[in-house]
Amino acid sequence: MTETKLLPAGTVTILCAGDATPTVFATPEAALATLTGGPAAVHTGEVLVRDDGTPAGPAVRRCEHLRALADDGRILVSARTAAALGDAVTLRDLGVHRLPDLTAPERVYELGETADPRPLRSLDAVPNNLPVQLTGFVGRETEVGDVRRRLAETRLVTLAGPGGSGKTRLAAQVAATDGWPGGVWWVELDAVTGHAEVAELVAATLGVPVEPHVGAARSVATELRDRRVLLCLDNCEQVLDGVADVAVELLRSCPEVAVLTTSREPLGVPGETVWRVPPLAVEEAVALFVERAGAVRPLFTLDSSSVTAVRSICTRLDGIPLAVELAAAWLGTLAPHQIDAGLDDRFALLTRGPRGVPARQRTLEGSIAWSHDQLVAEDRAVFRRLAVFAGGFTLDAAGGPAVLPALGRLVDKSLVLAEDGRYRLLETLREYAAARLAEAGETDAVRDRHLDHYLALAEAAEPELDRDKDAWRARMEPERDNLRAALEWGLAREDATRGRRLAAAVAWLWNLRGRGHEGLAYLKRAVARCPDDRTVLQARLLTGMGLVADTTAPFDLEAARQGLDLATELGEAGLRARCLSLTGLGHLYTDLDTAWDVAVEAEKVAEDAGDGFARDSALMLRGIVQFVRDRHDEAAPLLTEAGEGLLRHGDRGLGSTVLSVRSMIALDAADLPRARELAGHAVDVAAPLGDFHRVNTTLCQLALVHCLAGDVEAGFRVMEPFLRLVETAGDVFVPGMARVMGELHWRRGEFEAALGWFEREAVPGTYMASQGLAERGAVLRALGRTEEAASVLTTAVELTRRWALPSPLAGVLEQQGYLAEPEQAAELQHEALTLRVDHGLRLGVLASLDALTTLLARTGREADAARVLVSASRARAELGFPRRPSEQAELDALGLATDETPMRLDDVVAFVRRTRGARGRPSSGWGSLTPTELEVVKLAAEGCTNPEIGTRLFMSRGTVKTHLAHVYAKLGIANRTELATVAAAQLT
């Protein structure tokens, strides 16, 4: 997240003209010189400047409030600006006025000689006794507007919230707005203790004589019956009945009177709208901190050295205005990072409040303690026991119907927040309650009950994991913070059994929201508490570790292996099937054959155990192995079946992976609409998980689809939020990330950046070691670094053949063909084309046709090259896959043209194969062998059978047999024995 900084701009002149954003100038004359007319306002003062260049601070707000008073055509000038201007311009003195910011009155001037008879629409335009505020009102523009609308609709609004939440300042700012021609009257009830005194104080404030027979409330109502008035009653909580009597009387008798009250709990009368004052947004809280800090450290600004600490302070203080102001007051003696550290004991730190306010509002603890002291014993007990909850809780967790009355009273008194069926304590209130819980000696007992509740909740929800993971997620994710707290308590107890059971029950939770490392830490602690345990619980914990490691540490198979051994020992078929699938997923990167064998075994065990998730996982694994080997016809049905099962049960993580792989298959087949559909579906499926690995893997695939379809900027837009996370997270492994970023930069012509990403694609020790090498060779070739390109490609051939990966091998052979002499180039390019045709890699076929176009042109066959080019171009247009701009430029430079009708894709492939032409090599002897025949000879000499050779070189047995027949004929030998002898002499 970008953190806004506030840097000093010194004393400047601010101009607010029309509806434009405020601007600053070095002098008043410079500001006035830009004006062609009003409405506008000019004010001089010290400002801060945000990152984006916009000015901020009290002086800017002052100018905005002055502009709000300017009628059409008027240009208003503050007293400070007028003093700076002197006699340079003509100003008309409009007298002393209060602005809506409620600060002290000041003199206002109007620019120009012509007198405007209309009075200025300042706060003094209507009768009022609104208190002068000694500090500015920061933020809350949305809240002010919302409260105003509520007042217009219901006429009785109570601003409710805990002490220090800013109820009084918000009410005063609402009262300072237009709309009450009969007056705005402020009544401070802080010192009132008797209910009957409320109406009397209201009458006295309004100057209404009290008729003894009807009483004060009726007398006030009679006086206000025909007036449009706003009555503000501040700090009502200790005299609720008296306030309620006055409010009801006014609502009944005075149709245009509105009542705005502030209280820690509602009045509880008909017609009342209770408006809970929210905490300040973080940016507003930061602005408040900076502004109040200026009073104790005038040179303080929010820069790179302080911004992180100040944001942390504001976040930890829940955006409570009083707490933020008290923290800022310490800047006279402490640095921001010291204040942040001091908040570990916030009630000891935040004790220096301003004089001139009631004692209960001077310190944070005093404000909370006042509310706490008003509670009856039952409510105090419930309040302190709520301290064990983290991040909110349900009524059932708090104690069920038995505590509902007390909980309701705590909500009314603004000590507990009610939010969409859940409850929450602000962190500051929770810490206060925790201290009271410790004083009562109840901490251990209450935390034990908290652990018992969440253990029961988690174990009751477990069956949903196999039926509907979405339902399980919706049930458990809101309790993440409470589950953390329960785990910490349970795993630290002398008997850690309950904590271990809870860790096993919620292992799936850590695959959500990118919390894998945190989950692994909990699970490791749970296992370590009983390292020699050989029970089902230990097997479940190890299985959970393997599950979380799948995306967090995909190459770490140790936990899954240990879980497999223990599950096998205990005869737990379901756990064994899951551990088999997890170990198979781990082997996927390092040993495709083993991954396949484990997946086959896992599928059988899962079917016998009736474990649908393990079975679907095994099917998925088999499908991915076949996909990696480019056996798409075999992979597709496995992936389709696996995906249907996974998504049916809400397995979004693996389900989204299946969809992404199917999108890759569609891309390879050059089916752009299907690839785009599947990639978009994968993103939608993964999005609710909020998991770094799953979500971003799907985003990578969607970005790749956009990229290969020619919309590079759309690809970058998809990747942008992901890249910001990568910058924060550091070196992370997300399959496909490097490839798509390299491709995007390549297509943008940013070759060095592309090269850097392709270098990250190859993961040593895995089949991914061969990934990105062809692309690296191509980019190096484009940069003119042909020797480096050749070296990379030589390594790539060895790796792709070792791993038996047709598509990467074809890409490498194609790039080698660009570097080779024509005869060898033809062999390489046609072998690449054959691999792509044989495995249905139609997108790769398009690349082969472009390579062959270049080769044909190099060898003087321009007519054939033109036919291939025009046909390939039409196929690309029809399929939606444009060339990379640099490659299109290379082909354009060939200057090829033809009047021939373009051929269909399959026909042009047949054409280039049919017109391959003479090879120019001897008809017999060792030099007559083609590169492919040489590869067959090498493997045969090593003792490989025909099927094994076919697997390594992606050929059928019949093709291997044909190649060997050609070899025997060219070399004049009859069998493998003679071949081995000849090969030994030639290859050593």
N, C-alpha and C positions, 0 to 999 in steps of 0.2 A: 504494500500500500504506500502511495506517495504521501509523505508527511509535509504539510504546508509550513513554510517558515515565514516569520514576520521580521523584516529587517527595517531599521530606522531610515527614514528619508529626511529627517530634520524638520525645521519649521518651513512650511510651504503654504501656498494659498490654494484652497480647494474650491472647485467650481462644480456646482450641480445645476445643469441646464436641461430643461425639459425632462424627458424620461431617460436621458442618457446616463451611463455609468459615471460616477464622480471622477474627475480628473484633477491633477495637481500641476501647479505652476510655481516658478521660482518667486514671482512677485505678484501682487494684486493687479498691477497694470497689465502684466502679461495675460492674466486670466480674463480681464475685462476686454482686452483687445480682440479676443476670439468671439465675443458675443455680438450677435446681430439683433437681439431682442430677447424678451422674456418668454415664459417665466424662468427665473434662475435665482440662485443664491450663491454668495461668495463669502468664504470664511477663512481665516488664517489660524493655523495651529500646527502642532507636531503630529506627524502621521507615521504609520508603519506601512510597509509595502509587502504584499504577498508574493509568492513565487511567480504568479502570472502577471505581476505588475500593477494590480489593482490596489488602491490605497485602503487602509483600514484604521480603526481606532476611534476614540471619542470625538475628535475634531471632525472626522468624516461624518459621523452620525449627527453631530451638531449642524453641519451644513445641510444634510438631508432633511432634518426637521425644519430648518429655516426655509428650504425650498418648498416644503409642504404647505407653508403659509402664503407663498407667493401666488397671487391671482394671475390670470392670463395677462401677460405683458409686463408684469412687475419684475424688477431685479432688486433683490434684497441683499443688504450688506451688513455683516456683523460689526459690532463695535470695534473689535480688534483689527479687522480689515480696514474699517474707516479711519482708525488712528494711523495705520500704516500709509494710507492714501493721502492723508493730509488735505491740502487744497488742490490736489491734482485733478479732482473731478468734483462735480456738484452732487451733494447728497442731501436728502431731506430727512430730518429727524422724525421718526414715527413713534418715539417714546419707548418706555420700558415694557417688555413683554416676557411672558413665560412661554417657553417652547414645550412641545409634547414630551421631551425627554425628562421633564419634571425637575430639572436642575434650577438653580436660582435665576431670577429674571435678569435680562440684560437688554441694553438699548439696541434698537434695530433701526437701520437706515434704508432709504430707497434711493436708487440711482436715478438721477434726472431732476429737472426743474419743475415739471408740471405736477401739481398736487393731485393725488388720487383721493377722492372724497371717501372711498370705501374704507371701513375700518379693517385692520389686519385681523385675520382669523386665528389669532393666537389663543392660548389656553385661557387668557383673561377675558375672552369674548363671552364666556358664560360664567355665572356664579360658581365658585368652587372653593374648597378648602384643602385641596390635594396637598399632601406634605411635600416639602422640598427634599429632593434626593441629593445626597452629597457625592454619590458615585453614579456612573452611567449604567444604563440598562443594556445588557449584552445579549444579542440573539433573540430567540423565541418569537420571531416574526409570524411563523405559522400558528403558534399557540395563541398569540394575541388575536389574530383573525378568527380562529375557531371559537374562542370564548365570546367574542363580539357577536358572532352569528348565533350562538346558543342563547345569549341574552335577548337577542331580538325575537327568538322563537318561543322561549319559555319564561322569560322575565325573572326567574330565580335560579341563579347558578352558584354552586358552592365549589370553590377551588379547594380540593382536599389533597393532603399530602403530608409526609412526615416533616418534623421540624427541620428547617434549613433547606427545604426543597424549592424555595423561591415563590411561595404562594403570594406573599404580600407585594413583592415587586411586580409580579405578573399582574395582579389585580390593579395596582396603581397605573401600570402602563395601559391596560385596557380602559381604565377610567379616563385616561388623558386623551382618548380619541374622540372624534366628533360624534354628534348624534343626541346630545342631551341639552337642548336649549333652556330647560328649566333649572339646570344646575347639576353639579356632581358633588356629592357630599361624602366625606370620609370620616368614619367613626372608629376610633381605636378602642377595642374592648379589652386590651391586655390587663388593665388594672381593675376591671370590673369583676366583682365576685358574686353579687346577688343578681338573680334573674330579673327582678323587678327594675333593677338599675339600668338595664339595657335600653328600654324605651325612654327612660328619663334622659339618658345621655344622648340618644338620638334627637330628642326634642330640643335639648340644650344646644347641640351642634347646629341644628337648622334654625335656631332662634324661634321655635314654636312655643307659644305660651301653653301650658298644660291646664286644661279644664279639670278641676278635681273630681267632678262627678263621672266623667267618661274615661279619665286616665290618659297617660302619656301616649300610648300606642294609638288610641282613637284620635287624639288631638293631632298627632303627626299626619295620620291618614286624611283627616279633614283638610289640613293645610295643603297637602299634595294632591288632592283629588283631581284637579284639572291641569296638573303640570307634568311635563315630560322630564323626569328626574331619574338619575342613577344614584342609588344609595349603596355605599360600600361599607360593609361591616367586617373589620379585620380582627383576627384571632378570637374566634367564637367558641372554641372547644370547651372552655370551662363554664360557659353560660348558654348552653345550647337551647334550653327551654325558653329563656328570655328572648333570644334571637328568633327562634321559631315563632313566638307570639307576634313579634313585630312584623316579620316577613309575611305571615299569613294575613294579618290585618291589612297590610299594604296591597297585597295581591288581590284581595277581595274588593277593596274600596277604591283603588287607584289604578285605572286601566292603563296608564302610560308610565307608571313607575316601574323600574327594574331594580332588583336587589342582587348585589354581588357580594358573596361572603367568602372569607377564607377560614379554614378550620382543619384540624387534624382528623375530624370525623364529620360525616354529614349531619344536617339538621334533622332529617327524617320526616319531612312534611310533604304533603301532596303538592305536585307541581315542581318539585325541586329537581334540577339537573345536577348530578354530581360529576364534576370534571376533575379527574385525577391528574395532578400536575406531574408530568414525566420528568425524568432526569434530563439534564442538558445533553444534547448530542456532543460527541467527543470534540468536534471542531469548535463548537460554541463554548464548551468548557475550557478548551485551550485558550480561546480568545479572552474569556473572562479572567483566566489565570494571568495572562500577559498584561491585561489592562490593570488588574489590581496590583500586580507586581511592580508596575511603574510607580506606585505610591511609596514603595519602600526601597526600590532600586531603580532610579530614573533611567539609567542607561541599559536596563535589561531588555533584551530582545530574544526572539525565538529563532535561533540559528542552528547550524549543524551540531553544535556542541551541547545544545539543551533540548532540542525538539523531542528526542526519544524519551528523555526523563519526564518532561512535562506531560506528554501524552500518557505515559504510564501512570503518573500521579492522577490525572483526571479520570482515567479508566478505573483505577483502583478505588477512587472515591465515589464511584457510581454516578458521576456527573451531578452530585449534590452541590448546589451553588455555595451554601455556607461552608461546606468542607473545602471546596476549591479556594474560596477566599481566605480561609484560615491557613491553608497550605501556602498560598502566595505570600501571606504576611511574614513567613519565615525567611523570605529571600533576603531580608536585611542581614541575616547571619549565616544562612546555609545556602549551598549551591543546589541546583535542581536535583542532581543525583543523590545528594545527601537527604533531601526531603523525601525523595522516593524511597530510599532505604529506611528512613525513619517511620514510614507508614506501616512497617511491620508491627508497630505499636501505635496505631493512629490516634488512640484516645489520649495517650500521653503527649503526643506531638501537637495535636490540634486544640490547644487550650488558650490561645491568645486572641480572643475576640475583641471587637471594637467596643469602646465605651459608648454610652448613650442609647443602648438597646437593652431590653429586659435580660435579666441574668440567664434565663433559660435559652437565650439565643446567642450568648457570647461564645460558647464552646460547643463543639459537636457532641461531646458526651453529655453536657448539660442539657442540650436540646432533646436528646433521646431519653435521658433519665427522667425528664419532666413527664414525657408521655408514659414511660414505664411506671412511674410512681402513681399514676392515676388508675392503673389496672387493679381489678380485684385479684385475690390470690389465685383463683382458678385460671384466669387469663394469663397471669404472670407465669404460671407453671407451663402452660401450653406454649407460650412465647419462647421461653428459654429452651424447651425441648425441640423446637423447630430449628435450633441452631445446627443440628447435625445434618440437615439437608443441604445439598449443594445443587445449584442450578434449577431449583423449583421442585415441586412435589404435588402429589395428588391428595385429595381428602382421605382416601383409603390409607395412604402411607402415613399421614399425620395422626391417624387413630380412628378414622371412620365417623359415623354419625355421633358418637359420644363427644367428639371435640368440635362438632360443627358450630354450636352456639358460640363457644369461645373464639373459634377461628373467625366467625363472622364479625364478632366485636373487634378483633384485632385488625381485620380489613377495614372496618369503619373508622378505626383510629389511625389508619395509615401506617401501621407497623408491619402489615403484611400486604403484599400486592396480589390481587386476583387477576389472572390472565388466561382467558380461554379454557376454563375448566381446571387450571392448575394454579398453584400459589407459589409465591417467591418472597424471600427477604432480600432487600438490598444488602450487598456485602457488608456495608458499614453496620447495618442493623443486625446482621447475622453475627458479626464479631462481638457486638455488645451482648447479644443473647447468649453467645458461647461463654462469655465471662460470667454471666449470671448462672449458667448451667454448672460451671466449675465451682462457683461459690456454694451452690446447693449440694455439691458432692454427687451429682447424678450423671456425670459424663459417661462413665463406663457402661452403666446400665442402659442409658438411652442409645448409645452407639451400638450396643449389642442388639437392641430391638431393631435399630435401623438395618443392621446386617441381616438379621433374620428375615425382615420384610423383603429385602431385595434378593436374597437367596431364594425365598419362596416364589417371588415373582419370576425370576430368571428360570428356575427349574420348571415352573408351570408353563412357561412359554416355549420351552425347548421343542415339544412336538410340532410346533408351527414351522420350525426350520425345515422340516421335510415336506410340509404341505404348502406353505406360502411364506417365503422369506420376506416378501414385501410387508405382510401383516406383522411378522416378527420384528422387522426393522422399525415399523411405525410404533410398535409397542415399546421397544427397548431403547431406541435412540434418544427419546426425550429424557431418559433416565441415565444417560451416559455419565454425568457428573456424580450422581448418587452412586452409581455402580463403582466408579473410581474410589469414592470415599469408603464404600463398603469393602472393596478389595483391600485398600490400604489398612483398614482396621482388622479385617479378617486374617490377612496374611501376617500381620504383626502379633497376633495373639499367641499365647503359649500353645494352645491347641489350634492349629491352623486349618483344621478339616473344613470348616465352613468357608473360609476364604478360598481354599483349593477347589471346593465344589463350585463356588461362584465363578472362579476363573475358568473352569472347564465349561460351565453353562453359557458363558458370554463370549467365547472365543471368536465367534463370527462377528462380533461387534467391531473388532479391530480391523476388519477388512473394509470398514466404512470411514469416510472422511479423512483418509490418509493417516490413520493412527496405528499403522502396522508396527512401528518400532516400539511404541508405547505398549501395545498388546503383547509383543514378544517379551518385553521386560516383565510384565505381570505374570505371564505363563512360565517364564524361566524361574521367577521367584517361587511360584507355586510348586513347581517340580523340585526345586532345590530345598524346600522345606522338608521333604521326605525323599531324599535322593535314592534310597534303597527300596522304596515301596514297589511292590509288584502287583498292584490291584488294578481293577478296571478304571478307577479314578485317575491313576497315573497314566494309563494308556490313553485316556481321553485328553489329558493335558498335553501329552506328547503329540497326539493327533492335531490338537488345536494349534500347537506351535508350528507343525508342518503346514497347516492351512494358512496361517498368517504369513509364514515365510514364503509362500508361493509367489506373492507380489512384493514382499518387503526384502527378502533375501533369497531370490529364486535359485541360487546355486548351492544353498545350504540344505542338504538332505538329511543331516544327522538326526534331527528330531523325528522326521517321518520314518527313518530306518529304525530308530529305537522303538517308536510306537508300533511299527510293523512286527518287530520281534516280540514285544510284550503282548500285542493282540493275538498273535499266533500262539504264544504260550498259554494264554487264557482262553483260547477258543472263541474269541469275539470276532465273528465273521464280518459284521458290519464295519467295525473299526479297522479290521485287516484290509477290507476292500478300499476304504478311504485312504489308508496309508499307502497301499499299492498305487492308487491313482496319484497321490502326492509325490511319491518317489518317481513314478513314471514322468510326471510333469518336470521334475528336476532333471531327469536324464534327457529330456527332450533337447536341451541345448548342447549336450555333450556326447550323446550316444543314441542315435536314432534307432538302431536295431534293438538295443536294450529297452528303450522307451516303448517300442512296439510290443515287445514280448511282455513287459510288465503290464501294459494296457490290456492286452488279451487276457492275461491272468486276472487282472482287476475286474474286468467285465464279467468273467465267469463267477468269481467269488461274490461280486455284488448281486448278480442275478440269483445266486443260491441264497444270499442273505436277505434278498428283497430290498436292497438299498438303492433307490432310484437315483439319488445324487451321485453315488460312486459309479453306478453304471453309466450315467450320462457323461460323467467326467472321463471315464475310460473311452467311451465312444468318441468324445471330443478329441482326446489325445491321439487316438488312432487316426482320426481325420486330419489332424494337424501334421502328423508324421507323413501321411501321404501327400498332403499339400506341400510340405517342405521338399519332398522328393518330386514334386510336379506331377504326381499321379492324380490329376484333378478328377478324372472320371470316378476313381475309387474314393477320393476324399469327399466329394460333394454329398453323396447319400449318407455317409457317416456323420458329417457335420450337420446336415439338415435334421436328422433324427435326434442327435444330441441336443441341438439348439431348441427344438420343440419341447423336449423334456425339461431342459434347464429353465426355459422361460415360463413354462407352465407352472413351475413351482417357485417362481420368483428369484431364481439364481441369476441375478443381473450381472454379476462379475464375469462368470464363465460364459453366460449367454451372450453378453456383448462381445466377448472375445471371439466366439463362434461367428457372430455376424460380421465382425471385422475380417476374419479369415475368408469368409464367403465373399465379401466385397473384393478382397485381393484376387480370388479366383476369377471373379467376374471381370476385373481389370485385365488380368492375364489373357482372358478370352476376348478382350476388346469390347465387352458389353458395358458401355458407359452408363446407360440408364439403370441397369441392374446394380452396378457397382455403387452408383450414387445413392440409390434407394437403400441398399444394405448398410452403407456407411452411415447414412443419416439415422437409420433405425438403431444402429449400434450406439451412436451418441445419445439418442433419446433413452435407450435402455440403461446405459451406464450413468447418466447424469445424476439421478437421485442418490447414487452411492457417494458422490463427492470424493471418491478415492483417486489419489494422484495417479496411480498406475493405470487402473482400468479406464477412467475417464479420458486421460490423455492419450492412451493407446488408440481409443476410438477417434479422438480428435485428429491424431496423426493420419489415420486412414482417410478421414473425410478431407483433410487438407491435401493429401496426395491425389485424391480423385479430382479436386478442383485444379490442382497443379497440372496433372497430365491432360486435363480437358482444356488447358490453356488459360485458365483464370488464376494467374499467379497471385494477384493481390487478394483474391478471396482466400487462397491458401494461407497467405501471411496473416490475414485477419483471424482465421480459425486458430492459428498457432500462437497469436499474440499473448492471450492470457496465460497460456501454458508456459511460454518462454519467461514471463515474469516470475512464475512459480519456480522455474528451473534456476533462475538467477538467485532466488532466495534459498532454494533447497540445495544448491551446489551440484556436485557430480552425481546424477541419478541415472538409473537404467530404465528406459522406456523403449521397448521394441518399436522400431520404425521411425523413431524421432529423428535420428541422424540422417536417415535416407531422405525423408521428406524435406528437412531443412536444406540438405545439400541440393536436392532437386530444385527447390524454390529459388535458391540463390543462383544456381546454374542458369535457370531460365530467365533470371533477371540480369544475367551477364556479370554477376559478381563471382568470378571464378575462384579467387583465393578463399573467400568465405565458404564457397561450396566445397572446396578441397578439404578445408578444416572439418566440416561436418562429415564428409564421407570417410575421413580417417577415424572418426569416432564410431562409425557404424560397425567396424570389425571388432568383435569381442574375442580376444585370444582364448583358446581352449574350448571353443564352442563352434557349432556349425556356422555361427555368425561371423567367425573369423574370415570367411570367404565373402561376406556381404560388403558391398560398397567398393570392392576392389576394381571391378570393371569400370565403375563410374570414376574412381580416382584416376585410372589409366586414361580415360577419355578426357577428363579435365586437364590432366598434365599434358596430354597431347595438344589440347587446345591452347595451352599456355606456351607451347613450343619446347617443353621439357621432355623430349622423346625418350632419352635414355632412362630417366626416372620412370616414365610410363612403361617402358619395356620391362624394367625390373619388377615393377608392381604386378604386371600382367603375368609374368613368368611364375611368380609366387602364387598368383590367383589360380592358374591352371592346375598346379599341384594340389591346392586346397580344395577346389571345387570337384576335382576328380576323386580325391580321397573321401570326401563327404558324399559323393554321388549326387550332385545337385545340378540338374540339367539347365535350369534357367540362368543361374549365375555363370555356369560354364559357357553357355552360349554367348552371354554378354562379353565374357573375357575373350573368347575366340574372335568375336566380331571386332573388338578393339585391337587385338593382335593383327587382324587382317588389314586394318588401316596402316599399320606400321611395316607390314611385310612386303616383299617383292611380289609382283603380280601372280606368279604361279603358286607360291605358297599362300598368298592372300586368297586366291580362289578356293583352295582347299579349306582354309580356315572359315571363310565366309559361308561356304556351302555346308560345312559341318555344323556351324551355328544355325543356319536355316533349317537343316534337317532335324536338329534337336528341338527347335521351336515348333516345327510342323508336327513332329511325332508326338509332342506333349500338349498340343492344342494351345500353344502360347502365341495367340494371334497378334497381341500387341508387340511382342518381340519380333514376329514376322515382319511387321512394318519397319522396324529398325533394320532388319536384315536386308530388306529391299532397298533401303536408302544406301546401305553399305555397298551392296552389289551395284547400285547405280553408279556410285563413285568409281568402283573397280572397273566396270564396263567402259566408263569414260576414259579412265587411265590407260586402258589397253586398246584404244582406238575404235571402240564399238559404240560410237555416239548415238547411232540410230536406235540400237537396242537399249542403251541407257535412257534415252528419252522416253521410249515406250514404257519402261519400268517406272520411271519417275512420274509420268503423268498418271499412270495407273495407281501407283502407291499414293499419290497426292489425292486422287479421287476417293480412294478407300479411307484415307485419314479424314477427309471432309465428311464422308458419310458416317463414319464411326465416331467422330468428334474428338480425335486425338491429333492436334497440330504438332508439328515438330518444335524442338527447342529453337529459339531464334538464331542462335549461332550456327546450328546445323542447317537451318533453312538458308542462311546466308551462304554457307559452303556449297550447297546444291545450286543455288541461284548463280553462283560464280562460274559454274560449269557451262552456262549458256546453252543448255539443252532445250530443244523444241521439236515438236512433231505434230503432224496433222492426224495421226492415228487415233482411232477411238480408244479411250481408256478401257483396259480389261478389268474384269472383276478380280477380287483379291486372290481367290483360289486359282484363277486362270493365269494371273501374272506370276504366281509362284511356280506353276507348272512350266510357264514360259522360260523363266530364268534357269530352271533345272534342265530343261530340254536343250537350251542353247548354251550350255556350259562351255563347249568348245574344247579344243585340244589342250592338253596339259603341258606339253613340251618337256616331258621327262622320258628316260629310257623305257623301252617296253619290257625289259627284264632286268634281273639283278637287284641288288639291295637298293640302289638309287631309284628304282622304279616304284618303290612302295610309297603310298600316300601317307599323310600324317595319321589318319585314322587306322590304316593297316599297321603302321608302326606301333600304335598304342595296343592293338590286338596282339601283335607279336610279343611285346613286352610282358603283357599279362599271361599269355600262354606259356612263355618261358619261365614265369614265376610259378607255374603249376596250376593256374586258375582253370576251372572247367568252363565250358561254353556258357552255361547259365550264369556263372560268377562273372565272366567277362561281360556278358550282356547287362548285368546289374550295374557294374562299374561304369560302363560306357553308354548306358541307356539304349541298349539294342535288344532286339528279340534274339532268341537262339538261332533262328534261321539266318538273320543278318550276320551274326558272328560266324556261322558256318560258311556263308558266302564269302566273307572277307578272308577266311582262312584258305578257302579254295583258290581265291585270287593270289594269295601269298605263295601257296605251294606252286602254282603255275609260273609265277614270275621268278621264283627262286629255283625252280627245277627240283623240288623235293617232294616226298610222298607222304610224310606223316609228321606228327608232333615231335617225335624223337629226333628226327633230322632237323626240324625247326629249332629245337632247343640247342642243338649243337651249333648251328649257324648263328643263332641269336647270341649265344655265349661269346662267340668270337667277335661279333659286331658291336655288342652293347657294353663290353668291358673296357 
